[in-house]
Amino acid sequence: MLAENSHHVQSGQLDREIHLPSTAKHELVTFISTQLPLWRDHPDRPQKQGETALTEHLCDHLNSAVYFSETWSHVQFRSETGDETHAGRKIDLTVKPRAASLIIEGRRHSQFDPLFPIECKRLPTPKGKNRDEREYVITKSGTTGGMQRFKFGHHGAAHDFVAMIAFVQEDSFQHWHSKLNGWICDLVKAPNSEWKSDEVLHVVDESEEFAVCSLASKLQRSGKLEVCEMQHLWVQMNDLN
């Protein structure tokens, strides 16, 4: 009988509040970095090559990882979530609180508020009609370039901290570091360019053992948008080499 059910529904219940240090976002990025090789090498991971499938399965793995984590059990990952500023635009991967409100640097994030957005790209860009090999950085037409979206506020305009994950399916980290920075430098030289030379990527850490590389950059944004800090995580996809 329903009347005998001892559980009570509490309307408007507030989540518990957890105060995190200002370094929390960096520490979470580090956690994601440690999980990338575990996800890639998982024996049950479907051997998919497409960006959407790779992102979806990475999201699945990260949710399992945080569930069993003593440190990050209060966060969750979501794929294809809506952008807060631009209706209709989708974010590849988003980090949100779970069963708690997280307070970082005085800002409160509920379960409905992303901590930060993550863009995912394949390196190299798949060949195809209207595809641009520079897609990690920019596209000649449209606004589908990864860094481009964040720089010009098409994605993540409400954030000054964002991340990108690259599924490296060919060539080395050194190759792509040089290639991407070359593309950025070419953009800087273009007439009336809004790109700056200090927006190039810098290597933070690289693990040959686990085939993961961490990089960082800062994007200068126009108008009222603040400078955006970008964290880049690259994982070598050994099943395709």
C-alpha positions in Angstrom: 0.0 0.0 0.0 1.2 3.5 -0.9 0.0 4.8 2.5 2.3 2.4 4.2 5.4 3.7 2.4 7.8 5.2 5.0 9.7 7.4 2.5 8.8 11.1 2.4 9.2 13.4 -0.6 10.7 16.8 0.4 9.8 19.5 -2.0 12.4 22.1 -2.9 15.2 20.3 -1.1 18.6 22.0 -1.3 21.8 20.1 -1.9 24.6 20.0 0.7 27.2 22.6 0.0 30.9 21.7 -0.5 33.6 24.3 -0.5 36.5 23.5 -2.9 39.8 25.2 -3.2 40.5 27.5 -6.1 42.7 24.8 -7.6 39.8 22.4 -7.8 39.3 22.7 -11.6 43.0 22.1 -12.3 42.9 19.1 -10.0 39.8 17.7 -11.8 41.6 18.1 -15.1 44.5 16.1 -13.7 42.0 13.4 -12.6 40.6 13.3 -16.2 44.2 13.0 -17.5 44.9 9.9 -15.3 41.6 8.3 -16.5 42.3 8.7 -20.2 44.7 5.8 -20.6 42.5 3.6 -18.4 39.5 4.4 -20.7 41.5 3.9 -23.8 42.9 0.5 -22.7 39.7 -0.8 -21.1 39.1 -4.3 -22.6 35.3 -3.7 -23.0 35.7 -0.3 -24.7 34.0 -0.4 -28.2 36.7 0.1 -30.8 35.0 3.2 -32.4 36.8 5.9 -34.3 34.1 8.6 -34.6 34.3 11.7 -32.3 30.7 11.3 -31.0 31.1 7.7 -30.0 34.5 8.3 -28.5 33.2 11.2 -26.4 30.1 9.2 -25.3 32.2 6.2 -24.2 34.7 8.5 -22.4 31.8 10.1 -20.6 30.6 6.6 -19.5 34.0 5.8 -18.1 34.5 9.1 -16.3 31.1 8.7 -14.6 32.1 5.3 -13.3 35.5 6.6 -12.2 34.1 9.5 -10.2 31.4 7.3 -8.6 34.1 5.2 -7.0 36.4 8.1 -6.2 36.7 9.4 -2.7 37.7 12.8 -4.0 35.3 13.4 -7.0 32.2 11.4 -6.1 30.3 14.7 -6.0 30.7 15.5 -9.7 29.3 13.9 -12.9 29.9 14.1 -16.6 27.3 14.8 -19.3 27.7 14.7 -23.0 25.9 16.9 -25.6 24.6 19.4 -23.1 23.2 22.8 -24.0 25.4 25.9 -23.9 24.3 28.4 -21.2 24.6 31.4 -23.4 23.8 30.3 -26.9 20.6 28.2 -27.1 20.7 25.4 -29.6 24.5 24.9 -29.3 25.7 21.7 -27.8 28.8 21.1 -25.6 30.7 17.9 -26.2 31.3 17.1 -22.6 30.4 19.0 -19.4 31.3 18.6 -15.7 28.5 19.2 -13.3 28.0 18.8 -9.5 26.1 15.6 -8.3 24.0 15.7 -5.2 25.8 18.7 -3.9 26.3 22.4 -4.6 30.0 23.2 -5.1 31.4 26.6 -4.1 34.6 27.5 -5.9 36.2 31.0 -5.5 32.9 32.3 -4.1 30.8 31.0 -7.0 28.1 28.5 -6.2 27.4 25.7 -8.8 24.3 23.6 -8.4 23.6 20.4 -10.2 22.2 22.5 -13.0 25.4 24.6 -13.5 28.4 23.3 -15.4 31.8 23.7 -13.6 33.4 24.0 -17.0 32.8 22.8 -20.6 35.0 20.4 -22.6 35.4 20.3 -26.4 36.6 17.0 -28.0 38.4 16.7 -31.3 40.1 14.0 -33.4 43.7 14.5 -34.6 43.9 14.5 -37.5 40.6 16.0 -38.6 38.7 13.3 -40.6 38.8 14.0 -44.4 35.5 15.0 -45.9 33.6 17.6 -47.8 33.7 21.0 -46.1 36.2 19.7 -43.4 39.2 21.8 -42.4 42.4 20.1 -41.3 42.8 22.9 -38.8 39.5 22.0 -37.0 41.1 21.7 -33.6 41.9 25.4 -33.8 39.6 27.0 -36.4 37.6 26.4 -39.5 37.8 28.5 -42.6 34.0 28.7 -42.8 31.6 28.4 -39.9 32.4 28.3 -36.2 33.1 24.6 -35.6 36.8 25.1 -34.7 37.5 23.9 -31.2 39.6 26.8 -29.9 37.7 29.2 -32.1 34.4 28.4 -30.4 35.8 29.3 -27.0 37.8 32.3 -28.2 34.9 34.1 -29.8 32.3 33.0 -27.2 30.3 30.6 -29.4 30.8 28.0 -26.6 31.6 28.6 -23.0 31.1 32.4 -22.9 30.0 32.1 -19.3 33.3 30.5 -18.3 36.9 31.7 -18.0 38.2 28.1 -17.6 37.6 25.5 -20.3 39.2 22.3 -21.6 39.8 20.3 -24.8 40.5 16.6 -25.3 42.2 15.3 -28.4 41.9 11.8 -29.6 45.2 11.5 -31.4 44.8 8.8 -34.0 47.9 9.5 -36.1 51.4 11.0 -35.6 53.1 12.1 -32.4 52.3 14.7 -29.7 55.3 16.6 -30.9 54.0 16.7 -34.4 50.6 18.1 -33.4 52.1 20.6 -31.0 54.2 22.0 -33.7 51.4 21.8 -36.3 48.7 23.5 -34.2 51.0 26.3 -33.0 52.0 26.8 -36.7 48.4 27.3 -37.6 47.9 29.8 -34.7 51.0 31.8 -35.8 49.6 31.9 -39.3 46.3 33.3 -38.0 48.2 35.9 -36.0 49.9 37.2 -39.3 46.6 37.5 -41.1 45.3 41.0 -41.8 43.0 42.4 -39.0 43.5 39.2 -37.1 42.1 38.9 -33.5 44.5 36.0 -32.8 47.5 36.7 -30.6 51.0 35.1 -30.5 50.6 34.3 -26.8 47.7 32.0 -27.5 49.9 29.1 -28.6 49.9 25.9 -26.6 52.6 25.1 -24.1 53.4 21.6 -22.9 52.7 21.1 -19.2 53.4 17.4 -18.8 53.9 14.3 -21.1 53.8 10.7 -20.1 55.5 8.3 -22.6 54.5 5.4 -20.5 50.7 6.2 -20.6 50.8 8.1 -23.9 49.0 11.2 -22.5 50.0 14.8 -22.9 48.8 17.9 -21.0 49.1 21.4 -22.5 47.8 24.8 -21.6 47.0 28.1 -23.4 45.2 31.3 -22.8 42.6 32.9 -25.2 42.3 36.6 -25.4 38.6 37.4 -25.9 37.0 40.6 -27.1 34.1 42.7 -25.7 33.1 41.9 -22.1 34.5 38.4 -22.2 37.4 37.7 -19.8 40.6 36.0 -20.8 39.9 32.3 -21.0 42.3 29.7 -19.6 42.4 26.5 -21.6 43.6 23.1 -20.5 44.4 20.6 -23.3 44.5 16.8 -22.7 45.7 14.6 -25.6 45.6 10.8 -25.6 47.3 8.6 -28.1 44.7 6.1 -29.4 46.9 3.0 -29.7 44.2 0.8 -31.3 44.4 2.9 -34.5 48.2 2.9 -34.9 
